[in-house]
């Protein structure tokens, strides 16, 4: 076992969570589930693996992660954060075990490279891979910035990169699920951008995002509309073809 604590955010993840926890066998004996009051079998599956379970109302990703880091007593100095649809391969487990045991104290974070799958296909292109995310860090050395895109900020120390990939493979993925998920992410990034800009003073929180099927076969469009107080709409349409 490595001296690394793991915490995983969950909400109705019974389709994914078992594969995630199975990938952690032999890696950590401190696996913490931070659940947003799931109504499916997620927590029963987590109990089968001996995970510690905490529940907290979900507002956004950053606040949920920061609540966990501030409120839960993790067993080890190093903490690894995973999502329920992510998998830790054997080579990465061995590498992280080595890093946790041998890294100098001035290194307080580790970037992991995400290999993302969509409907059983590895997304190698389009800027999706490689994609490094700061996912392992020492306790008390950072926090999650309150924004839609995941961003862990180190308060002290420096970060290194792991050589091996972790996997993201959401078994819920189909075209509808994918579009709705990324529509929600796009909405959040619009809000983040407006909040940081001068125009944020003039915008309401009314942002309408809809997924519509185009009339042509095999084509879908994602429409994002944000409405300002002045009544002026701005619309962006992204077309996906199969």
VENVEN-V922722 format. One record per residue. N is the residue number from 0. OMEGA is omega in degrees with one decimal (* if undefined). BURIAL is I if it has 16 or more other C-alpha atoms within 10 Angstrom, else O. D_LAST is the distance of its C-alpha to the last C-alpha in Angstrom with 2 decimals. Layout:
n->{N:N}
omega->{OMEGA:OMEGA}
burial->{BURIAL:BURIAL}
d_last->{D_LAST:D_LAST}
This chain:
n->{0:1:2:3:4:5:6:7:8:9:10:11:12:13:14:15:16:17:18:19:20:21:22:23:24:25:26:27:28:29:30:31:32:33:34:35:36:37:38:39:40:41:42:43:44:45:46:47:48:49:50:51:52:53:54:55:56:57:58:59:60:61:62:63:64:65:66:67:68:69:70:71:72:73:74:75:76:77:78:79:80:81:82:83:84:85:86:87:88:89:90:91:92:93:94:95:96:97:98:99:100:101:102:103:104:105:106:107:108:109:110:111:112:113:114:115:116:117:118:119:120:121:122:123:124:125:126:127:128:129:130:131:132:133:134:135:136:137:138:139:140:141:142:143:144:145:146:147:148:149:150:151:152:153:154:155:156:157:158:159:160:161:162:163:164:165:166:167:168:169:170:171:172:173:174:175:176:177:178:179:180:181:182:183:184:185:186:187:188:189:190:191:192:193:194:195:196:197:198:199:200:201:202:203:204:205:206:207:208:209:210:211:212:213:214:215:216:217:218:219:220:221:222:223:224:225:226:227:228:229:230:231:232:233:234:235:236:237:238:239:240:241}
omega->{176.3:176.2:178.7:171.5:179.5:170.2:-172.0:174.3:178.8:164.9:-179.7:-175.9:-177.7:179.5:-171.9:-163.3:-178.7:179.2:177.7:-177.2:176.8:180.0:-178.9:179.0:179.1:-178.4:-176.0:173.2:175.9:-179.8:-173.9:176.9:174.7:-169.9:-179.6:176.7:177.5:179.0:177.4:-175.6:-175.7:-174.2:176.7:176.8:179.6:178.2:178.9:-179.9:178.0:-178.9:170.7:-173.4:172.8:177.9:-177.8:-179.3:-177.3:172.6:170.6:-173.6:-176.1:-178.7:178.9:178.9:180.0:175.8:-179.8:-177.6:-177.8:-169.3:-174.1:177.8:178.8:-173.1:-171.4:-179.8:179.3:178.6:174.7:177.2:177.4:168.0:-175.3:-178.2:-177.9:-174.0:179.6:-179.9:-175.3:-177.9:178.4:177.2:179.1:-179.4:-179.6:175.6:178.9:-179.2:-179.4:-176.4:-169.3:-175.1:176.7:-175.0:177.9:172.1:-175.1:-179.8:178.4:174.3:176.4:-179.6:-178.0:172.2:-172.0:178.2:176.2:-179.8:175.4:177.4:177.0:178.9:-173.7:-169.1:177.1:179.2:-178.1:-178.6:-3.0:178.3:-176.3:-179.6:179.1:-171.9:176.7:-173.6:177.5:178.8:174.5:-175.2:179.6:-177.8:176.8:176.9:-174.9:178.3:-175.0:179.0:-177.8:-178.2:176.5:-175.6:175.0:177.5:177.9:178.9:-178.4:-178.5:174.0:-179.7:171.5:-177.4:-174.8:-175.4:161.0:-172.6:168.6:-176.5:-178.0:-176.3:172.5:-169.6:162.7:-174.8:-178.7:-179.8:-178.5:-178.6:-179.6:179.1:-177.0:171.2:178.3:177.4:178.7:177.7:179.9:179.9:173.9:179.7:179.5:-178.6:-179.7:-179.1:-178.8:-174.4:175.6:-176.6:177.3:178.0:-172.2:-177.4:172.0:177.2:-176.9:175.7:-176.7:179.0:-179.4:175.3:-177.3:176.3:177.2:-176.7:-179.3:-177.4:176.2:-177.7:177.2:179.8:177.0:-175.8:179.4:-179.3:175.4:-174.2:179.3:178.6:-179.1:177.5:-179.6:-179.8:171.7:-175.1:175.6:-179.9:177.5:-177.3:177.4:176.9:-178.6:*}
burial->{O:I:I:I:I:I:I:I:I:I:I:I:I:I:O:I:I:I:I:I:I:O:I:I:O:O:I:I:I:I:I:I:I:I:I:I:I:O:O:O:O:I:I:O:I:I:O:O:O:O:I:O:O:I:O:O:O:I:O:O:I:I:I:I:I:I:O:I:I:O:O:O:O:I:O:I:O:I:I:I:I:I:I:I:I:I:I:I:O:I:O:I:I:O:O:I:I:O:I:I:O:O:O:O:O:O:O:I:I:I:I:I:I:I:I:I:I:I:O:O:O:O:O:O:O:O:O:O:O:O:O:I:O:I:I:I:I:I:I:O:O:I:I:I:I:O:I:I:O:O:O:I:O:I:O:O:O:O:I:O:O:I:O:I:I:I:I:I:I:I:O:O:O:O:O:O:O:O:I:O:O:O:I:O:O:I:I:I:O:O:I:I:O:I:O:O:O:O:O:O:O:O:I:O:O:O:I:O:I:O:O:O:O:O:O:O:O:O:O:I:I:I:I:I:O:I:I:I:O:O:O:O:O:O:O:O:O:O:O:O:O:O}
d_last->{44.39:43.52:45.12:41.89:41.12:37.56:36.31:33.12:31.86:30.91:30.06:29.03:27.57:28.82:25.49:25.59:29.20:30.74:28.65:29.51:33.19:33.38:32.22:35.19:37.81:40.64:39.51:41.02:43.53:42.78:39.40:39.20:36.80:36.51:35.21:34.46:36.07:33.53:33.96:32.34:33.64:32.77:36.42:37.75:35.50:36.65:40.26:39.87:39.27:42.26:40.39:42.23:40.67:41.03:39.61:39.14:37.52:34.25:34.22:31.80:30.87:33.57:36.35:35.60:35.74:38.86:40.51:40.04:41.46:44.40:45.22:44.69:47.12:45.10:47.09:46.24:46.21:42.65:39.76:36.18:33.58:30.51:27.85:27.59:24.23:25.67:27.47:30.41:30.62:34.12:34.39:33.61:36.08:38.75:38.09:38.25:41.37:42.95:42.03:43.45:46.64:47.29:45.81:48.41:48.94:47.84:44.26:42.97:39.18:36.59:33.07:30.54:27.35:24.28:21.81:18.78:16.59:13.36:12.97:15.46:14.04:16.24:14.83:17.11:16.03:15.51:18.92:18.21:20.63:23.57:24.23:27.86:29.08:32.77:32.89:36.37:39.48:43.15:44.48:45.61:44.12:41.32:39.32:35.87:35.48:34.73:31.28:27.71:26.59:28.57:31.58:34.67:37.67:40.52:43.92:45.73:45.30:42.56:39.36:38.36:35.11:34.42:33.31:31.18:27.84:27.24:24.04:21.83:20.02:19.64:19.58:18.56:15.08:12.24:9.73:12.80:15.22:13.37:13.08:16.66:17.99:16.87:18.00:21.32:21.52:20.91:23.64:25.95:25.57:26.32:29.39:30.44:30.25:32.17:34.70:35.52:35.87:38.54:36.20:36.04:39.48:38.22:35.05:35.02:32.93:30.93:27.29:24.88:21.29:18.97:15.40:14.66:12.23:11.97:13.52:11.00:8.99:5.39:6.37:8.46:11.43:13.88:17.40:20.35:23.83:27.11:30.44:33.66:37.22:37.71:35.11:32.80:29.10:26.58:22.90:19.91:16.40:13.32:10.07:6.69:3.76:0.00}
